């Protein structure tokens, strides 16, 4: 697994940081930039699948229900789950 696949950091960003920090020499960086310029499609450099998931909406729905700003059935509907399952999750997080 490449760094790009695992962390979503491009090879170019890594090389630029390494060059700026003095980890690699300028002539090595120049060779890299020349080789990368010829590889317009970035073949062989890995890809980032982007598997992040935001939990902000779910947290807001649970907070609305916990503070009794909306009913449990309305919160469950917003969360896209059955009211019984939502109630179990709410009780488990309390």
C-alpha positions as CSV (number, residue, x, y, z in Angstrom):
1,X,0.0,0.0,0.0
2,X,1.4,3.4,-1.0
3,X,1.5,6.5,1.2
4,X,-1.0,8.1,-1.2
5,X,-3.4,5.2,-0.8
6,X,-3.1,5.1,3.0
7,X,-3.1,8.8,3.8
8,X,-4.2,10.7,0.7
9,X,-0.9,12.6,0.4
10,X,0.4,13.0,-3.1
11,X,4.0,11.9,-4.0
12,X,4.6,15.5,-5.2
13,X,3.7,16.9,-1.8
14,X,6.0,14.5,-0.1
15,X,8.9,15.2,-2.4
16,X,8.4,19.0,-2.0
17,X,8.3,18.7,1.7
18,X,11.4,16.5,1.7
19,X,13.2,19.0,-0.6
20,X,12.2,22.0,1.6
21,X,13.4,20.2,4.8
22,X,16.7,19.3,3.2
23,X,16.0,15.6,3.4
24,X,16.8,15.2,-0.3
25,X,19.3,17.1,-2.5
26,X,18.2,19.5,-5.1
27,X,19.6,17.4,-8.0
28,X,17.6,14.4,-6.8
29,X,14.4,16.5,-6.6
30,X,15.1,17.9,-10.1
31,X,15.3,14.4,-11.5
32,X,12.0,13.6,-9.7
33,X,10.2,16.6,-11.1
34,X,11.4,15.8,-14.6
35,X,10.2,12.2,-14.4
36,X,6.9,13.3,-12.9
37,X,6.3,15.8,-15.7
38,X,6.5,13.0,-18.2
39,X,3.9,11.0,-16.3
40,X,0.9,13.2,-16.8
41,X,-1.6,10.5,-15.8
42,X,0.3,9.7,-12.6
43,X,0.5,6.0,-13.5
44,X,2.1,3.8,-10.8
45,X,1.8,6.4,-8.1
46,X,-1.3,4.9,-6.4
47,X,-4.7,6.4,-5.8
48,X,-6.7,7.7,-2.8
49,X,-10.1,6.0,-2.4
50,X,-11.3,8.7,0.0
51,X,-13.2,6.6,2.5
52,X,-13.8,9.3,5.1
53,X,-17.2,9.6,6.7
54,X,-18.6,12.6,8.4
55,X,-20.4,12.0,11.7
56,X,-21.5,15.6,12.3
57,X,-25.1,15.2,11.2
58,X,-25.5,12.0,13.3
59,X,-24.1,13.8,16.3
60,X,-26.5,16.7,15.8
61,X,-29.5,14.4,15.5
62,X,-28.5,12.6,18.7
63,X,-28.0,15.9,20.5
64,X,-31.4,17.1,19.3
65,X,-33.0,13.9,20.7
66,X,-31.0,14.0,23.9
67,X,-32.0,17.6,24.6
68,X,-35.6,16.8,23.6
69,X,-35.7,19.4,20.9
70,X,-37.3,16.9,18.6
71,X,-39.2,13.7,19.3
72,X,-37.4,10.3,19.2
73,X,-39.4,9.3,16.1
74,X,-38.4,12.5,14.3
75,X,-34.8,12.0,15.2
76,X,-34.9,8.4,14.1
77,X,-36.4,9.5,10.8
78,X,-33.6,12.0,10.3
79,X,-31.0,9.4,11.1
80,X,-32.6,7.0,8.7
81,X,-33.1,4.2,11.3
82,X,-36.1,2.6,13.0
83,X,-37.2,4.4,16.3
84,X,-36.3,1.3,18.4
85,X,-32.8,1.1,17.0
86,X,-32.3,4.9,17.4
87,X,-33.5,4.6,21.1
88,X,-31.0,1.8,21.7
89,X,-28.1,3.9,20.2
90,X,-29.2,6.9,22.2
91,X,-29.3,4.9,25.5
92,X,-25.9,3.3,24.7
93,X,-24.3,6.7,24.1
94,X,-25.8,8.2,27.3
